[in-house]
Amino acid sequence: MIDYDALRIREGEQVDLSKRSTLLEPLYTSRKEYREMLGDYVDRLSKLQHIHHADNRFAVMLIFQGMDASGKDSIIKHVMTGINPQGCQVYSFGPPSPEELQHDFLWRTILRLPERGRIGIFNRSYYEEVLVVRVHPEMLLRQGIDEGHSPEGKLWLKRYRSINDMERHLHQNGTRMLKFFLHLSRDVQRKRFLDRIDEAEKNWKFSIADVEERKYWREYMAAYEACLSATSTAHAPWYVVPADDKANARLMVSHIILELFTAMDLSYPVSSAHRQTELFDIRKRLMEESEG
């Protein structure tokens, strides 16, 4: 059994990713059992999502971050496959456009936040601004920020504070949030890159830029450690999900999402006495029409 509580970063915890495994004992004993377990999770999540949409009290925000080839796309595809598309929004964020660069670093993602009754999924997010940009501070120049005037730490601390303030505001106004860091080992990333080269149908996924970023592996791990330590809170927690086994990662993420939906104590709206009378009259008219 997996200790899901141990995957969660506690508020104020100082994260050391080198002490967190990228591979755990599988939750399944065969591919058949894995498919059955995932199918059960998807079915239960689909039913809860339907109630969530009708309940209309909360929005749900799911954020996925991780190194290239960590499995973000496949987790979103497999875990959310049974969700009604009308109740779910998936956004993938690449480099900001010229228009987006004219705004603050949170602007473009705030525009995509889910409304009540819906699930919003961010494949990468505003966290790129304290991860990729921290590893490549030259990107700040495109944002109109002179990196020379931002001593190490101060800019990032300000951005962490902005993120925490925004997420606290969202929680207070009905958005429930989960954030997943898919913890992949460097060796498994190399193997997945090789698969993308060797398998023709995966060639489109591969870019030389992906390999170039491997040079900054230590810098990325340091950026993630600082980010996870500073921005995991009780109302917007980070989960470090071991991602070397894609199937296991999908099951773990499914379990955590189901726990969130269960904790929201969702229910279908109760019709008022006036609404019940209205429905009774409509039913009576339809029955009379049928008899006629």
C-alpha positions in Angstrom: 0.0 0.0 0.0 1.1 3.5 -0.7 1.2 6.2 2.0 -0.5 8.9 0.1 0.0 11.3 3.0 3.7 11.0 2.5 3.4 12.2 -1.1 1.9 15.5 0.1 4.2 18.4 0.8 3.3 20.0 4.2 3.1 23.7 4.5 6.6 25.0 5.4 8.3 21.7 4.6 11.7 22.0 3.1 11.7 19.6 0.1 14.7 17.5 -0.8 13.8 15.6 -4.0 16.9 13.5 -3.8 15.3 11.8 -0.8 12.0 11.2 -2.6 11.8 8.1 -4.7 10.8 8.2 -8.4 9.6 4.6 -8.3 7.4 2.8 -5.8 6.1 -0.7 -5.6 3.3 -1.0 -8.1 -0.3 -0.9 -6.9 -1.2 -3.6 -9.4 0.1 -7.2 -10.0 -0.8 -7.4 -13.7 -1.8 -5.2 -16.7 -5.3 -6.6 -16.4 -5.5 -5.6 -12.7 -4.2 -2.1 -13.6 -6.8 -1.6 -16.3 -9.6 -2.8 -13.9 -8.3 -0.4 -11.1 -8.0 2.5 -13.4 -11.4 1.8 -14.9 -13.0 1.8 -11.5 -11.4 5.1 -10.6 -12.5 6.7 -13.9 -16.1 5.4 -13.4 -16.3 6.7 -9.8 -14.7 10.1 -10.8 -17.2 10.4 -13.7 -20.1 10.0 -11.4 -18.7 12.4 -8.9 -18.0 15.0 -11.6 -21.7 14.8 -12.7 -22.8 15.6 -9.1 -20.1 18.3 -8.9 -21.5 19.9 -12.0 -25.0 19.9 -10.6 -24.0 20.9 -7.1 -22.4 24.0 -8.6 -20.7 25.2 -5.4 -17.1 24.5 -6.2 -14.6 24.8 -9.0 -11.8 22.2 -9.2 -8.3 23.1 -10.3 -5.7 20.4 -11.2 -2.1 21.5 -12.0 0.4 19.1 -13.5 4.1 20.0 -13.6 7.2 17.9 -14.3 10.2 17.5 -16.5 9.7 16.6 -20.2 8.5 13.0 -20.6 7.3 12.8 -17.0 3.9 11.7 -18.3 1.7 14.8 -17.9 -0.2 14.2 -21.1 -0.8 10.6 -20.6 -2.1 11.0 -17.0 -4.5 13.7 -18.1 -5.7 11.5 -21.0 -6.1 8.3 -19.0 -7.4 9.6 -15.7 -9.9 12.1 -17.1 -11.0 9.9 -20.0 -14.5 9.4 -18.5 -15.2 13.0 -17.7 -17.9 14.8 -19.6 -16.1 17.3 -21.8 -18.7 19.9 -21.0 -17.6 19.8 -17.4 -13.8 19.8 -17.9 -11.3 22.3 -19.5 -7.7 21.3 -20.3 -5.1 23.9 -21.1 -1.5 23.4 -22.1 0.7 26.4 -21.6 3.8 26.9 -23.8 6.0 30.0 -24.0 4.0 33.2 -23.5 2.9 35.2 -26.6 3.9 38.8 -27.2 0.5 39.9 -25.9 0.9 37.8 -22.7 4.3 39.2 -22.1 2.8 42.7 -21.8 0.9 41.5 -18.7 1.9 40.2 -15.3 3.1 36.6 -15.1 -0.2 35.3 -13.7 -2.5 37.0 -16.3 -2.7 34.4 -19.0 -3.5 31.5 -16.7 -6.0 33.5 -14.6 -8.0 33.9 -17.9 -8.4 30.1 -18.0 -9.5 29.4 -14.4 -12.5 27.1 -14.2 -16.0 28.4 -13.1 -18.1 26.7 -10.5 -19.2 23.2 -11.4 -16.3 22.6 -13.7 -12.8 21.0 -13.6 -9.9 23.0 -14.9 -6.7 21.2 -15.8 -3.4 23.0 -16.4 -0.7 21.0 -18.2 2.1 23.3 -17.0 1.0 26.6 -15.5 2.0 29.9 -13.9 4.6 27.8 -12.0 6.7 27.8 -15.2 7.5 31.4 -14.2 9.4 30.2 -11.1 10.8 27.1 -12.7 11.9 27.5 -16.4 12.4 31.3 -16.0 14.4 30.7 -12.8 16.7 28.3 -14.7 16.8 30.7 -17.7 16.6 34.2 -16.1 17.4 35.7 -19.5 13.7 35.2 -20.2 13.0 38.0 -17.7 14.2 40.5 -20.3 11.3 39.6 -22.6 9.0 40.4 -19.6 10.5 43.9 -19.2 12.4 42.9 -16.1 16.1 43.6 -15.9 17.5 40.5 -14.2 20.5 42.6 -13.1 18.2 44.4 -10.7 16.8 41.2 -9.2 19.3 39.8 -6.7 19.0 36.0 -6.3 16.0 35.1 -4.3 14.1 38.4 -4.1 12.2 38.1 -7.4 11.3 34.5 -6.8 10.1 35.2 -3.2 7.8 37.9 -4.6 6.4 35.6 -7.2 5.9 32.8 -4.6 4.0 35.3 -2.5 1.8 36.4 -5.5 1.0 32.8 -6.2 0.2 31.9 -2.6 -2.0 35.0 -2.3 -3.9 34.1 -5.5 -4.4 30.5 -4.6 -5.7 31.5 -1.1 -8.1 33.9 -2.8 -9.3 31.2 -5.1 -9.9 28.8 -2.2 -11.8 31.4 -0.2 -14.1 31.8 -3.2 -14.8 28.1 -3.9 -12.0 26.7 -5.9 -10.5 23.5 -4.7 -7.0 22.8 -5.9 -4.5 20.0 -6.3 -1.0 20.3 -7.7 1.0 17.4 -8.9 4.8 17.3 -9.5 5.5 14.1 -11.5 8.9 13.1 -10.1 10.9 11.4 -12.9 14.4 10.1 -12.8 17.0 11.4 -15.3 17.7 7.9 -16.5 14.0 7.1 -17.2 13.7 10.4 -19.0 16.6 9.3 -21.3 14.9 6.0 -22.0 11.6 7.8 -22.9 13.4 10.2 -25.2 15.0 7.2 -26.9 11.5 5.7 -27.4 10.4 8.9 -29.0 13.2 8.6 -31.5 12.9 4.8 -32.1 9.1 4.7 -32.5 7.9 6.6 -35.6 4.5 7.5 -34.1 6.3 9.2 -31.2 8.8 11.2 -33.3 6.5 14.3 -33.2 6.9 14.4 -29.5 10.6 14.8 -29.6 12.6 18.0 -29.9 16.4 18.7 -29.7 15.4 21.4 -27.2 14.3 18.6 -24.8 17.8 17.1 -24.8 19.4 20.6 -24.4 17.3 21.1 -21.2 18.8 17.9 -19.7 22.0 19.9 -19.2 20.2 21.9 -16.6 18.8 18.9 -14.6 20.4 20.0 -11.3 19.2 23.6 -11.8 15.6 22.4 -12.4 15.6 20.1 -9.4 16.8 23.1 -7.2 14.1 25.3 -8.7 11.4 22.6 -8.1 12.6 22.1 -4.5 12.4 25.8 -3.8 9.0 26.1 -5.5 7.4 23.1 -3.8 8.8 24.3 -0.4 7.4 27.8 -0.8 4.0 27.1 -2.4 2.5 24.0 -0.9 -0.2 25.0 1.5 -3.1 23.3 3.3 -5.6 24.7 0.7 -3.4 24.2 -2.4 -1.1 21.3 -1.7 1.6 19.8 -3.8 1.9 16.1 -4.3 5.2 14.6 -5.4 4.1 11.6 -7.5 6.8 9.0 -8.4 6.6 8.9 -12.2 9.0 6.3 -13.5 6.1 3.9 -13.7 3.4 5.6 -15.7 0.6 3.2 -14.8 1.4 3.5 -11.1 1.4 7.3 -11.4 -2.0 7.3 -13.0 -3.5 5.2 -10.2 -1.9 7.4 -7.5 -3.2 10.6 -9.1 -6.7 9.1 -9.6 -6.8 8.1 -5.9 -5.8 11.6 -4.8 -8.3 13.3 -7.0 -11.1 11.0 -5.8 -10.2 11.9 -2.2 -10.7 15.6 -3.0 -14.1 15.0 -4.6 -15.2 12.8 -1.7 -14.1 15.5 0.8 -16.2 18.1 -0.9 -19.4 16.3 0.3 -21.2 16.9 -3.0 -24.9 16.4 -3.6 -27.6 17.1 -6.1 -29.6 20.3 -5.5 -32.8 19.7 -3.5 -35.8 21.0 -5.3 -37.9 23.6 -3.4 -41.6 23.1 -2.7 -42.4 25.5 -5.5 -40.2 23.6 -7.9 -41.7 20.2 -6.9 -45.2 21.6 -7.5 -44.1 22.9 -10.9 -42.6 19.5 -11.8 -45.7 17.7 -10.7 -47.9 19.9 -12.9 -45.5 19.3 -15.9 -45.6 15.6 -15.4 -49.4 15.6 -15.2 -49.6 17.5 -18.5 -47.2 15.1 -20.2 -49.2 12.1 -18.9 -52.4 13.6 -20.2 -50.8 14.2 -23.5 -49.7 10.6 -23.7 -53.2 9.3 -22.8 -54.7 11.6 -25.5 
